[in-house]
């Protein structure tokens, strides 16, 4: 797929804006129709695609910048989250938001955000781990008031293994990648993503229990 130009990105965002302005408001307390929800989801995807394209365009412009000495300028870390590797070799990604709804499509901006966080870690700190088999633990931190998607099977978690496959683990089939989707009641609103060896799963959950050494 060719890289979109700025005018093309602007046109796409303008079309999404026009659709948004023509979408009627929802009456409070009344459940919207399936047709309305489909239109709302299509609108969300258009905005999402525009934001990702605009972010990629911005990144390309930053990479072309140079200082007066001719050296490339340091790209600021503007992605909402961070990556770390702890003393056990477990990869920990923190996203400063909860998982989105996956009603119709895998959220592309979520995969894009994770990819950028991993890129930033490699540029600043070096090589990322590579797992033959791994366990993926996705732990949302929120409370009753701050949660956005109530049911686990409605959360857009599939974007996460999609961003890790081929980079940190060869495949995400059921034997190569074990998936654990959990929630923790907390005043914090964040999504904690852990990738670790399958043999370490028992130790992981013990350390994150009330009897363990730490809980995040």
Helices and strands as residue ranges (DSSP letters): H 6-22, H 34-63, E 81-85, E 91-95, H 108-125, E 134-142, G 152-154, H 158-164, E 177-185, E 190-196, G 198-200, H 201-207
